[in-house]
Amino acid sequence: MFPAFSQTKAKTAYFCEPCGNECDRIAFNKPGKCPHCGMALSLQSVATHEKNMNLKRLKVLFYLQNGVEVLDFAGPMEVFSYAGFDVAVVSKTKDPIVAQGVLKIIPQYSIDDAPPADILAFFGGAAGNATNDPAVIKWVQNAPKPEYYFSVCTGAFILGKAGMLDNLTVTTFHESIEELRKAFPKAKVLSNVRFVDNGKIITTAGISAGIDGALHLVEKVRGRDVAVQIAKYMEYDKWVPAQGLVVDKQIGTAK
Amino acid sequence: MFPAFSQTKAKTAYFCEPCGNECDRIAFNKPGKCPHCGMALSLQSVATHEKNMNLKRLKVLFYLQNGVEVLDFAGPMEVFSYAGFDVAVVSKTKDPIVAQGVLKIIPQYSIDDAPPADILAFFGGAAGNATNDPAVIKWVQNAPKPEYYFSVCTGAFILGKAGMLDNLTVTTFHESIEELRKAFPKAKVLSNVRFVDNGKIITTAGISAGIDGALHLVEKVRGRDVAVQIAKYMEYDKWVPAQGLVVDKQIGTAK
């Protein structure tokens, strides 16, 4: 166990990378690994660290339907967890769902008791189990408005069905581009882009592109340094920041 | 619904990409999406497709300990599922485990009833919950020998504790390289490599590097075309095949 000195008067100290647990707030007086979460300790300005800790901890709700793709949600779940966001899983009910026919998951919340979220996220893989369920779409429409909506892959169809993609530039899984265009003709659907950020609504391309979209959202709210640090920690070596489209309110106008 | 013609005499037909379900065997007479699994249909030689279908369907057991990292296992789970492998989750017991403090998972098997596997896979994130549990290590040592052992991130410590890394060249999570060297001094531990393949034992670097290692293992047993097709489908655009080390029996000799 390393000696911690939370009441330090030193200007710099060693802190673990944000893991979302209480140890994020512990100051250590030498490098090594955090004895609580196991993450590496890095030298930081105490003032900057305290400022970061006072940032609001964002609540992210992952809506997972039965049949959801594993990597669609697991990439963003990893990224948002390392950003220190408070991540939870919601589904139509609290009954177990099976992701990709393999992974049996127990949701924390149902649509009847899900708390308000800062980020509401949707994923592909049997997205029809959400889009064809009026109770789910009604929940998406009526849930307390989050700061950001985020979709990976064919999760975009869920946002579309809830009427949220009209007049926006968006993207989806490469094999579902035409289908999304037909389903939501008021949206401008782009292919060959990792993510499209409309300010409040971020849609990403398929499966592993969710990692890039999540890193972009972290960069947007916590800064590029934090996003780069997370990508490095995850050994997502080939990540290129900002490799997506950020649009102004006017359709298709890149910033 | 597309018309299927499994009894076709045609030389070519449209088949869905291998998803591991029965629809893998259905021949369609025009392109589109598989009405069963939703995957794109591609034109293939009927003879080649039948030959591929007769390949043994590999059984992959994912050992997941409480606290396992989500992306560590989700990347390989996605890759192996698309390769048509039969993937299942085993843990010490069938009680739910929580991955990364967020994702509550119900294992299909416990170490007491896990079936024999062709690939036995281990992952990082609280790996100590496995390495410090004599019953788990005994199971790893005594389980019917698979064709391949596969580890991602600090999952290498589980193989090491079971005595399987001696005299091999291996890798692990970038921040655990020194720790693995100290724990298993008979192993040659490399840094800055996405994966190391010793023939029967494949270890990968941290977290997202598991995707690369899994694609490598698919390439090894099903050929590069299948691995490239899966990477493309997953939109893992920047994947570079063979970006790892394949060693001969002699330590550190690259093929």
HADDOCK unambig.tbl for C-alpha pairs under 7 A between the chains (distance, minus, plus):
assign (segid A and resid 70 and name CA) (segid B and resid 74 and name CA) 5.82 0.50 0.50
assign (segid A and resid 70 and name CA) (segid B and resid 78 and name CA) 6.28 0.50 0.50
assign (segid A and resid 71 and name CA) (segid B and resid 74 and name CA) 5.47 0.50 0.50
assign (segid A and resid 71 and name CA) (segid B and resid 75 and name CA) 5.81 0.50 0.50
assign (segid A and resid 71 and name CA) (segid B and resid 78 and name CA) 6.09 0.50 0.50
assign (segid A and resid 74 and name CA) (segid B and resid 70 and name CA) 5.83 0.50 0.50
assign (segid A and resid 74 and name CA) (segid B and resid 71 and name CA) 5.48 0.50 0.50
assign (segid A and resid 74 and name CA) (segid B and resid 74 and name CA) 6.18 0.50 0.50
assign (segid A and resid 75 and name CA) (segid B and resid 71 and name CA) 5.82 0.50 0.50
assign (segid A and resid 78 and name CA) (segid B and resid 70 and name CA) 6.29 0.50 0.50
assign (segid A and resid 78 and name CA) (segid B and resid 71 and name CA) 6.09 0.50 0.50
assign (segid A and resid 87 and name CA) (segid B and resid 102 and name CA) 6.52 0.50 0.50
assign (segid A and resid 88 and name CA) (segid B and resid 102 and name CA) 6.19 0.50 0.50
assign (segid A and resid 102 and name CA) (segid B and resid 87 and name CA) 6.53 0.50 0.50
assign (segid A and resid 102 and name CA) (segid B and resid 88 and name CA) 6.21 0.50 0.50
assign (segid A and resid 104 and name CA) (segid B and resid 105 and name CA) 5.64 0.50 0.50
assign (segid A and resid 104 and name CA) (segid B and resid 106 and name CA) 5.41 0.50 0.50
assign (segid A and resid 105 and name CA) (segid B and resid 104 and name CA) 5.64 0.50 0.50
assign (segid A and resid 105 and name CA) (segid B and resid 105 and name CA) 4.64 0.50 0.50
assign (segid A and resid 105 and name CA) (segid B and resid 106 and name CA) 6.29 0.50 0.50
assign (segid A and resid 106 and name CA) (segid B and resid 104 and name CA) 5.41 0.50 0.50
assign (segid A and resid 106 and name CA) (segid B and resid 105 and name CA) 6.28 0.50 0.50
assign (segid A and resid 206 and name CA) (segid B and resid 234 and name CA) 6.45 0.50 0.50
assign (segid A and resid 206 and name CA) (segid B and resid 235 and name CA) 5.95 0.50 0.50
assign (segid A and resid 207 and name CA) (segid B and resid 234 and name CA) 5.33 0.50 0.50
assign (segid A and resid 207 and name CA) (segid B and resid 235 and name CA) 6.45 0.50 0.50
assign (segid A and resid 208 and name CA) (segid B and resid 234 and name CA) 5.91 0.50 0.50
assign (segid A and resid 208 and name CA) (segid B and resid 235 and name CA) 5.84 0.50 0.50
assign (segid A and resid 208 and name CA) (segid B and resid 236 and name CA) 5.68 0.50 0.50
assign (segid A and resid 209 and name CA) (segid B and resid 235 and name CA) 6.42 0.50 0.50
assign (segid A and resid 234 and name CA) (segid B and resid 206 and name CA) 6.44 0.50 0.50
assign (segid A and resid 234 and name CA) (segid B and resid 207 and name CA) 5.33 0.50 0.50
assign (segid A and resid 234 and name CA) (segid B and resid 208 and name CA) 5.91 0.50 0.50
assign (segid A and resid 235 and name CA) (segid B and resid 206 and name CA) 5.95 0.50 0.50
assign (segid A and resid 235 and name CA) (segid B and resid 207 and name CA) 6.45 0.50 0.50
assign (segid A and resid 235 and name CA) (segid B and resid 208 and name CA) 5.85 0.50 0.50
assign (segid A and resid 235 and name CA) (segid B and resid 209 and name CA) 6.42 0.50 0.50
assign (segid A and resid 236 and name CA) (segid B and resid 208 and name CA) 5.69 0.50 0.50
assign (segid A and resid 238 and name CA) (segid B and resid 238 and name CA) 6.77 0.50 0.50
